[in-house]
Amino acid sequence: MIRSELIQKIADENPHLYQRDVERIVNTVFEEVTGAMAKGDRVELRGFGAFSVKKRDSRTGRNPRTGETVYVEEKHVPFFKTGKLLRDRLNGKA
């Protein structure tokens, strides 16, 4: 599902809301999650999962095409851990 499909689904299920308002709500939620993660905070959505940021240390890598050794800088990457409810639904337990 992409963002526009999510907005459309929420708007269809809530006919009392204007689509532009639903779009603003969805964009605000995503901006808040992104902003919190950019600050290094953890974002938890109960029953769904938790978003956090993990640090990857600098290392020596290898260019697969040439075999040349390259330096890979330290970086931060997003990480998602599923919640128990989501995991159970995916495995047909709920």
mmCIF file of the C-alpha atoms, coordinates in Angstrom:
data_MODEL
# 
_entry.id   MODEL 
# 
loop_
_atom_site.group_PDB 
_atom_site.id 
_atom_site.type_symbol 
_atom_site.label_atom_id 
_atom_site.label_alt_id 
_atom_site.label_comp_id 
_atom_site.label_asym_id 
_atom_site.label_entity_id 
_atom_site.label_seq_id 
_atom_site.pdbx_PDB_ins_code 
_atom_site.Cartn_x 
_atom_site.Cartn_y 
_atom_site.Cartn_z 
_atom_site.occupancy 
_atom_site.B_iso_or_equiv 
_atom_site.pdbx_formal_charge 
_atom_site.auth_seq_id 
_atom_site.auth_comp_id 
_atom_site.auth_asym_id 
_atom_site.auth_atom_id 
_atom_site.pdbx_PDB_model_num 
ATOM 1  C CA . MET A 1 1  ? 0.000   0.000   0.000  1.00 0.00 ? 1  MET A CA 1 
ATOM 2  C CA . ILE A 1 2  ? 1.292   3.439   -0.863 1.00 0.00 ? 2  ILE A CA 1 
ATOM 3  C CA . ARG A 1 3  ? 0.527   6.744   0.845  1.00 0.00 ? 3  ARG A CA 1 
ATOM 4  C CA . SER A 1 4  ? -2.194  7.782   -1.641 1.00 0.00 ? 4  SER A CA 1 
ATOM 5  C CA . GLU A 1 5  ? -3.947  4.409   -1.218 1.00 0.00 ? 5  GLU A CA 1 
ATOM 6  C CA . LEU A 1 6  ? -3.849  4.821   2.565  1.00 0.00 ? 6  LEU A CA 1 
ATOM 7  C CA . ILE A 1 7  ? -5.327  8.314   2.296  1.00 0.00 ? 7  ILE A CA 1 
ATOM 8  C CA . GLN A 1 8  ? -8.073  7.078   -0.038 1.00 0.00 ? 8  GLN A CA 1 
ATOM 9  C CA . LYS A 1 9  ? -8.940  4.123   2.224  1.00 0.00 ? 9  LYS A CA 1 
ATOM 10 C CA . ILE A 1 10 ? -9.209  6.324   5.320  1.00 0.00 ? 10 ILE A CA 1 
ATOM 11 C CA . ALA A 1 11 ? -11.289 8.886   3.412  1.00 0.00 ? 11 ALA A CA 1 
ATOM 12 C CA . ASP A 1 12 ? -13.627 6.148   2.120  1.00 0.00 ? 12 ASP A CA 1 
ATOM 13 C CA . GLU A 1 13 ? -14.104 4.727   5.623  1.00 0.00 ? 13 GLU A CA 1 
ATOM 14 C CA . ASN A 1 14 ? -14.757 8.182   7.098  1.00 0.00 ? 14 ASN A CA 1 
ATOM 15 C CA . PRO A 1 15 ? -17.167 9.985   4.752  1.00 0.00 ? 15 PRO A CA 1 
ATOM 16 C CA . HIS A 1 16 ? -17.624 12.804  7.292  1.00 0.00 ? 16 HIS A CA 1 
ATOM 17 C CA . LEU A 1 17 ? -13.999 13.893  6.663  1.00 0.00 ? 17 LEU A CA 1 
ATOM 18 C CA . TYR A 1 18 ? -12.792 15.757  3.613  1.00 0.00 ? 18 TYR A CA 1 
ATOM 19 C CA . GLN A 1 19 ? -10.065 14.020  1.621  1.00 0.00 ? 19 GLN A CA 1 
ATOM 20 C CA . ARG A 1 20 ? -7.777  17.046  1.971  1.00 0.00 ? 20 ARG A CA 1 
ATOM 21 C CA . ASP A 1 21 ? -8.113  16.803  5.765  1.00 0.00 ? 21 ASP A CA 1 
ATOM 22 C CA . VAL A 1 22 ? -7.322  13.085  5.725  1.00 0.00 ? 22 VAL A CA 1 
ATOM 23 C CA . GLU A 1 23 ? -4.286  13.814  3.551  1.00 0.00 ? 23 GLU A CA 1 
ATOM 24 C CA . ARG A 1 24 ? -3.121  16.477  6.006  1.00 0.00 ? 24 ARG A CA 1 
ATOM 25 C CA . ILE A 1 25 ? -3.564  14.055  8.943  1.00 0.00 ? 25 ILE A CA 1 
ATOM 26 C CA . VAL A 1 26 ? -1.620  11.235  7.256  1.00 0.00 ? 26 VAL A CA 1 
ATOM 27 C CA . ASN A 1 27 ? 1.172   13.605  6.189  1.00 0.00 ? 27 ASN A CA 1 
ATOM 28 C CA . THR A 1 28 ? 1.390   15.019  9.723  1.00 0.00 ? 28 THR A CA 1 
ATOM 29 C CA . VAL A 1 29 ? 1.698   11.538  11.243 1.00 0.00 ? 29 VAL A CA 1 
ATOM 30 C CA . PHE A 1 30 ? 4.492   10.613  8.822  1.00 0.00 ? 30 PHE A CA 1 
ATOM 31 C CA . GLU A 1 31 ? 6.276   13.934  9.401  1.00 0.00 ? 31 GLU A CA 1 
ATOM 32 C CA . GLU A 1 32 ? 6.137   13.435  13.174 1.00 0.00 ? 32 GLU A CA 1 
ATOM 33 C CA . VAL A 1 33 ? 7.501   9.881   12.924 1.00 0.00 ? 33 VAL A CA 1 
ATOM 34 C CA . THR A 1 34 ? 10.266  11.057  10.579 1.00 0.00 ? 34 THR A CA 1 
ATOM 35 C CA . GLY A 1 35 ? 11.093  14.044  12.778 1.00 0.00 ? 35 GLY A CA 1 
ATOM 36 C CA . ALA A 1 36 ? 11.284  11.947  15.932 1.00 0.00 ? 36 ALA A CA 1 
ATOM 37 C CA . MET A 1 37 ? 13.560  9.423   14.238 1.00 0.00 ? 37 MET A CA 1 
ATOM 38 C CA . ALA A 1 38 ? 15.761  12.220  12.876 1.00 0.00 ? 38 ALA A CA 1 
ATOM 39 C CA . LYS A 1 39 ? 16.283  13.326  16.493 1.00 0.00 ? 39 LYS A CA 1 
ATOM 40 C CA . GLY A 1 40 ? 17.222  9.756   17.410 1.00 0.00 ? 40 GLY A CA 1 
ATOM 41 C CA . ASP A 1 41 ? 13.976  9.016   19.263 1.00 0.00 ? 41 ASP A CA 1 
ATOM 42 C CA . ARG A 1 42 ? 12.089  5.729   19.146 1.00 0.00 ? 42 ARG A CA 1 
ATOM 43 C CA . VAL A 1 43 ? 8.509   5.728   17.833 1.00 0.00 ? 43 VAL A CA 1 
ATOM 44 C CA . GLU A 1 44 ? 6.199   2.978   19.050 1.00 0.00 ? 44 GLU A CA 1 
ATOM 45 C CA . LEU A 1 45 ? 2.762   2.228   17.624 1.00 0.00 ? 45 LEU A CA 1 
ATOM 46 C CA . ARG A 1 46 ? 1.190   -0.299  20.014 1.00 0.00 ? 46 ARG A CA 1 
ATOM 47 C CA . GLY A 1 47 ? 0.119   -3.493  18.291 1.00 0.00 ? 47 GLY A CA 1 
ATOM 48 C CA . PHE A 1 48 ? 1.939   -2.509  15.093 1.00 0.00 ? 48 PHE A CA 1 
ATOM 49 C CA . GLY A 1 49 ? 5.598   -2.074  15.908 1.00 0.00 ? 49 GLY A CA 1 
ATOM 50 C CA . ALA A 1 50 ? 8.408   0.268   16.824 1.00 0.00 ? 50 ALA A CA 1 
ATOM 51 C CA . PHE A 1 51 ? 10.605  2.431   14.630 1.00 0.00 ? 51 PHE A CA 1 
ATOM 52 C CA . SER A 1 52 ? 14.092  3.273   15.823 1.00 0.00 ? 52 SER A CA 1 
ATOM 53 C CA . VAL A 1 53 ? 17.444  4.371   14.467 1.00 0.00 ? 53 VAL A CA 1 
ATOM 54 C CA . LYS A 1 54 ? 20.487  2.118   14.526 1.00 0.00 ? 54 LYS A CA 1 
ATOM 55 C CA . LYS A 1 55 ? 24.048  3.292   14.090 1.00 0.00 ? 55 LYS A CA 1 
ATOM 56 C CA . ARG A 1 56 ? 26.320  1.446   11.701 1.00 0.00 ? 56 ARG A CA 1 
ATOM 57 C CA . ASP A 1 57 ? 30.003  1.988   12.393 1.00 0.00 ? 57 ASP A CA 1 
ATOM 58 C CA . SER A 1 58 ? 32.462  2.926   9.685  1.00 0.00 ? 58 SER A CA 1 
ATOM 59 C CA . ARG A 1 59 ? 34.113  -0.023  8.002  1.00 0.00 ? 59 ARG A CA 1 
ATOM 60 C CA . THR A 1 60 ? 36.201  -1.140  5.091  1.00 0.00 ? 60 THR A CA 1 
ATOM 61 C CA . GLY A 1 61 ? 34.075  -2.452  2.254  1.00 0.00 ? 61 GLY A CA 1 
ATOM 62 C CA . ARG A 1 62 ? 34.716  -3.831  -1.195 1.00 0.00 ? 62 ARG A CA 1 
ATOM 63 C CA . ASN A 1 63 ? 33.493  -2.653  -4.580 1.00 0.00 ? 63 ASN A CA 1 
ATOM 64 C CA . PRO A 1 64 ? 31.874  -5.812  -6.018 1.00 0.00 ? 64 PRO A CA 1 
ATOM 65 C CA . ARG A 1 65 ? 32.553  -4.777  -9.614 1.00 0.00 ? 65 ARG A CA 1 
ATOM 66 C CA . THR A 1 66 ? 36.261  -3.987  -9.320 1.00 0.00 ? 66 THR A CA 1 
ATOM 67 C CA . GLY A 1 67 ? 37.215  -5.751  -6.095 1.00 0.00 ? 67 GLY A CA 1 
ATOM 68 C CA . GLU A 1 68 ? 38.752  -2.487  -4.910 1.00 0.00 ? 68 GLU A CA 1 
ATOM 69 C CA . THR A 1 69 ? 38.733  -1.790  -1.162 1.00 0.00 ? 69 THR A CA 1 
ATOM 70 C CA . VAL A 1 70 ? 36.640  1.256   -0.210 1.00 0.00 ? 70 VAL A CA 1 
ATOM 71 C CA . TYR A 1 71 ? 36.007  3.108   3.029  1.00 0.00 ? 71 TYR A CA 1 
ATOM 72 C CA . VAL A 1 72 ? 32.359  3.165   4.135  1.00 0.00 ? 72 VAL A CA 1 
ATOM 73 C CA . GLU A 1 73 ? 31.507  5.994   6.524  1.00 0.00 ? 73 GLU A CA 1 
ATOM 74 C CA . GLU A 1 74 ? 29.507  5.634   9.731  1.00 0.00 ? 74 GLU A CA 1 
ATOM 75 C CA . LYS A 1 75 ? 25.786  6.011   9.130  1.00 0.00 ? 75 LYS A CA 1 
ATOM 76 C CA . HIS A 1 76 ? 22.404  5.823   10.815 1.00 0.00 ? 76 HIS A CA 1 
ATOM 77 C CA . VAL A 1 77 ? 19.702  3.582   9.363  1.00 0.00 ? 77 VAL A CA 1 
ATOM 78 C CA . PRO A 1 78 ? 16.006  3.188   10.179 1.00 0.00 ? 78 PRO A CA 1 
ATOM 79 C CA . PHE A 1 79 ? 14.999  -0.032  11.903 1.00 0.00 ? 79 PHE A CA 1 
ATOM 80 C CA . PHE A 1 80 ? 11.514  -1.482  12.381 1.00 0.00 ? 80 PHE A CA 1 
ATOM 81 C CA . LYS A 1 81 ? 10.586  -4.156  14.891 1.00 0.00 ? 81 LYS A CA 1 
ATOM 82 C CA . THR A 1 82 ? 7.116   -5.648  14.548 1.00 0.00 ? 82 THR A CA 1 
ATOM 83 C CA . GLY A 1 83 ? 4.757   -5.692  17.497 1.00 0.00 ? 83 GLY A CA 1 
ATOM 84 C CA . LYS A 1 84 ? 3.361   -8.917  18.895 1.00 0.00 ? 84 LYS A CA 1 
ATOM 85 C CA . LEU A 1 85 ? -0.146  -8.296  17.526 1.00 0.00 ? 85 LEU A CA 1 
ATOM 86 C CA . LEU A 1 86 ? 1.125   -7.716  13.977 1.00 0.00 ? 86 LEU A CA 1 
ATOM 87 C CA . ARG A 1 87 ? 3.431   -10.741 14.173 1.00 0.00 ? 87 ARG A CA 1 
ATOM 88 C CA . ASP A 1 88 ? 0.558   -12.937 15.375 1.00 0.00 ? 88 ASP A CA 1 
ATOM 89 C CA . ARG A 1 89 ? -1.768  -11.719 12.587 1.00 0.00 ? 89 ARG A CA 1 
ATOM 90 C CA . LEU A 1 90 ? 0.890   -12.403 9.953  1.00 0.00 ? 90 LEU A CA 1 
ATOM 91 C CA . ASN A 1 91 ? 1.308   -15.924 11.276 1.00 0.00 ? 91 ASN A CA 1 
ATOM 92 C CA . GLY A 1 92 ? -2.449  -16.603 11.431 1.00 0.00 ? 92 GLY A CA 1 
ATOM 93 C CA . LYS A 1 93 ? -2.671  -16.734 15.222 1.00 0.00 ? 93 LYS A CA 1 
ATOM 94 C CA . ALA A 1 94 ? -5.072  -13.826 15.702 1.00 0.00 ? 94 ALA A CA 1 
# 
